Amino acid sequence: MKNFFSFFFFLTLSLFYSNLLSGQEPPFEFNTPIPNSYVTFKTSEAISIDGIVDESAWQRVPWTTPFIDIEGKKTPKYNTQMKMLWDEKYLYFMAKLEEPHVWGTLKQRDTVIFYNNDFEIFIDPDGDTHNYVEFEMNVLNTIWDLFLTAPYRNNPKALNQWDMKGVLSAVSIQGTLNNPSDVDQGWLLEVAIPWTVFKEVTQMDGDLAGKFWRMGFSRVNWDFDISEGQYYRKKGADGNYLPEYNWVWSEQKVINMHEPEKWGYVYFSPKTPGENDSFSIPDQEHLKWFMYQEYRKLLSLYKTGNELSVDQINTSAYIKGEEVKLRLISYLNGFSLLCESPFSELTLEINTSGKFKSYETNSN
């Protein structure tokens, strides 16, 4: 038995050094924070967007887990949770925000709403990290909606003049607005985005039941000062505003909501509120997370003018028990990162601009 273990040890050691000598490191076990997921149920009940949320459908669907710090470093000062529903016409959101001082000043649409405390929704229907929408609103029900052709890292066009035609929103306050003399409970919001909005974003092909979209949700909250009975964002001793708090549904690890590959998963259940349904993130999504991790390394090098090489990234990993291998193709003005998925007959690709696509491996 002793000889057997000695043989096994030396065999393992020889394989390890063989890999090193051949320039290939053994694959590592890829682990990353798992994005949150939420099952949204299909309702036949009419939902009135009034901020009151007294419909029975809302009462029968679960809250998300409480929002967390965007980097995962601090515990948020106040609780934030949300719910979702959908029907043939709208995608519905409801959120409750604990807030002992409810205040807001911005009243003009498409101004920078996160200069007030706000709630934010990000939606990328097809999960390619491109052509996604952002929606923000404050307690005054002032909204900012825009369309982004790509994440900020990829130099997108941010179409601020683009509007979500037909969007509905409302707010109710549990306390008093802009009154520093009392302590409030917070505020609650409702939003209904028509499906017609997303037809401008992606090719919707019929019923969404059984499918999932990538979504991010964020709350921005500021420390404040009170002067002459009015609220203001607090400034430090240097005269600059103190940094905001960013509380999110699914952790980003960086103070940046514009990394769509890290957003959560929203599954469209065909079942009605009150029924049971579940969703598991597909194994291939884990491979996408790994590819985007390595893509971000390559993009950073590319932007600084460095020559790209597979030696600069992890090219092999174990994903859900399967070994995967990445390929790098360099072009005169860009690159592509590719991988043949062990979870399907597809080749996955992320190009220089960060856009994800997949196609049948035998068509490559």
N, C-alpha and C positions, 0 to 999 in steps of 0.2 A: 504493500500500500504506500509506504514511504517513497519507493522508487517511482510509483505512478504519479504522485503529487509533484515530485521533482521533475519528472518528464513534462507534466502539464505546465509547470511554472516556466521552464526553459523554452517550451514551445510558444507560450504566450509572449515571453520576452523577445524571442527571435522574430516573431511576427511583427511586434511593435517596432523593433529596430529596422526590420526590413521595410516597413512603411516609411520610416524616417529617411532611410538611405535612398528610397525611390522618390523622395520628395512629396510623398502623400501622407498626410496626417490621418490617423484613424478617425472615423466619423464621431461627432459628439452627440450627446442626447440633447436635442433642442427643447428648451423649456422657456415659456414666456407667460406673462399674465394673461389669463383667458378673458377676452372681452365679455361683458354681460350680455344676456339675451332676455328677450321678453316675448311672451305669446300674446298677441292682440286678437280679440275675438270679434266676430262679425255680428253686428246688431241689426235688428229689424225695427227697433224702437226709434222714433223720431228724437233726435238730440237737438235741444235748443241751446244755442251758444249765447248764454246770458251770464255766465260766471256763477250760477247758482248750483248747478250740477245736482238736481234733484231727481233725475231720471233713474229708474231702477237698474238700467244697464250699467251705469257707472258704479252703482253699489255692488254689483255682482262680479266685478273684475278686480284683480289684485293690483296693489301698488308695486312699483319697482322697489328695489332695495334703495335705502337712503343714499343720496349723492355723497361722493367722497372728494378729497382734495385731488386736483388734476394730476399732481406728481405723486400722490400717495404718501406724502410726508407728514401732513397735519390733519387733525380732526376738525371738520367744519364747525363753525360757531353755531350755526342754525341748521335745522333739518330741511331737506328738500326731497320730495318724491313726486312721481307722476304716474299716470295711467294712460292707456290708449284703447281706442275702439276703431272699427272701420265698417263702412257699408258700401253700397253701390256707387255713392256719389262723393263721399268725403273720407279723409283720414283724420281722426279726432285725437286731440291731446288735452289732458287736464293735469295741472300741476298745482301743488300746494307748497308755499314758501313760508316757513317760519321767519318772522321778522318783527322784533320789538319796536322798531321805528320805521314805519312805512312812509317813504318819501320818494318824490320824483319831480323832475322839472322839465324834461324834454317833451315837446308837444308836436314837433314837425316830423312828418314821415320821412324815413330814409336818412335821418340824422344819425350820428354815431350813438346808438342807444346804450351801449355798454359804458358810457360815461355816467349813466344812472345805474342803480341796481337793476338787473334784468334777468330774463329767462331766454335761452337760445336753443334752437332746433337746427340740426344739420342732417340732410338726407341725401344719400347716394344710392339710388335705386338699384343699379346694376353692379355696384361694388368694384368698379374699375378705377376709383379714386378721382375720376374726371367728371366734369359736368354735373355738379351737385348744387344744392340750394341751401341757403342759410336764412333763418327767420329769427328775429329778435324782437322782444317787446318789454316795455316797462310797466309799472303799476298804473300809469295814465292811459294804458292801452295804445301807446304810440308804438308803431311797428317799423322795423327796418328789414326789408327783404331784398336779397340779391342772389345773383347767379354767378358761380365761379367755374371757369373752364378747367381749372386744375388747382392743386394745392399751391400755397404761396411759394414753396420751395422750387416749383416748376414755372415760375413767372407767368401766372395766369392772367386772363382778362377777368376782372371783377366787375360785373355788369350791375352797377348800382341803380341804373335807371330801369332795370327789369322789375316788374311787379308780379306778384302772385294774384292773378285776376280771380276774384271771387272768394278770396280768403276771408274767413270770419273769425273774430276774436272778441273776448270780453274778460272783464276783471271784476272780482268782488273783494272787498277789503274787510278783514276781521279786525276792526279798530278804526282809527281816523287817519286821514291822509294829511301829511305835512303838518302835523301837530306835535311839537316836541314836549308838550306838557303831560302827555300820558304814555302808557305802555301798550303797544298793539300785540295782537297774536300773529298777524301776517297777512298774506294775500293769496288768492286763488285765481287761476286763469284757465280759460278754455280756448281752444283753437280748432278750427275745421279748415283743412286744406283740400280743395277739390282735386279729384284725380286728373282733371284737365291740365292742371299746372304741370304735372309730371310728364305729360305727353311732349312737352317742350324739352324735357331733360333726357328721356330714354324712350325706347320703343316698347310700349306696354302691349303685351300680347294676350289680352283676355283676362280671365279671372286670376286674381292673385292668391287665391286659397292654396295653401301648401308651399308657398314660396317665402323667401326672406329678403329683406333689404338691410343695408347698413345705415345706421343712424347714430348721431351723437347728440347729447343733451348737456347743456352747461348753464350754470348760474353764476353771474358776476355780482359780487357784493363789495361795497366800499366802506372803509372807516369814514366817519363824518365828524364835522364840527357844526355847532349851532351858533348863529349870529343873528341877533334881532329877530328871533323866532323863525329863522329859516335854516334849512339844512344845506350843507356844502360838503363836497369831498374834502377829506382832511389832507393837509399839507404837512410835510416834515419841516425840520429846522432849516433846511436848505431852500425852502420855498417851493419845492416840487411836491406833486401829489404823491401820497403814499401808494404803494402798489395795491392793486385790487386782489381780492380773493377769487379763485376760480374753483368752483365745486361742480363736479361732473358725475354723470351716471356711470360711465365706464372709464377707468383710469387711462390717461394718455402717457404718463411717465415724464412728459415735458409740458411746459406752459405754452401749449399750442394745440388748439382744437383742429387745426387744418392738417392733420395726418389721418385721412379717412380710413386707412387700413387698420387703425386701432379702434375705430368706433364699435359700438355694440351691434347686436343682431336682433332684428324685429321680425318675428315669424307671424305670417297671416294665417290664422286658424279659420277653417270653414265653420267651426262650431260656434254656438251662441254663448253669450255671457252666462256664467254659472256652470257651464259644462267643464269637463276636464280635458286638457290637451297638454302636450309637452313638445319640446324641441331640443334637439342635440345639434351642436355645431358640426357640420360635416368635416371629416378628416382632412379633406383637401384644403379647407380653409387654414388649417394649421401649417400646411406647406406654404400657402400664400404669405402668412405672417413671417415665416423664415426667409422667404425670398425678399420681402420688403425690408427686413432687417439688413440683409446684405446689400440690397439696392441702395439704401440710404448711405452706406459706407462708400459705395462706388460713386454715387452722385457727388458726395463731398469732395472726393478726390478729383473727379472730372471738372468740377467748378474751379478748382485751384490749378488746373492745367497739368495735373500729374498723369503720367502714362498709366493706363489701367492694366491690371494683371490679376489672374485668379489667385496669386499668392497673397493678395491684399484682403481676401475675404475667406469665409468658411464655405467651401464648396461641397462638403458632405455633411450629412446629419442623419440622425434617426428621428423620424417623425411618426408618432403613433406606432412605433415598432417596425417601421419600414425605413430602409436606407434610401436616401435620395441624393442625387448628385446634380449640382448646378453647372451650367455652361455659360461662359462669357463670350460674346461676340462683339468685337470692337469694329467700329466703322470710322470713316474719315471725320465725321461730325457727330459721333454718338456711340451708343452701345446698346446691347440687349442682354438681359439675363434670362436664361431659359432652364426649364426642368421638365423632364418627362414624369408625369405623376404616376405613382404606384397605386393611386386610388381610383383611377379612371384611365381611359385610353386617350388622354389629352396631354398635349404639351402646353405648359404654362409659360407666359412671356411677360416681362416688364421691360419697356423700352426706356430710352433716355429721359423722356418726359414723365416717366412714372406711371404711364397708363398700362393697366393690366388687360391681357386678352388670353384666350385659350383656343386651341384648335385641335383637330384630330391628329394624333401623332403620325399616322401613316400618310398624312397629307403634307407633312413638313418637307 
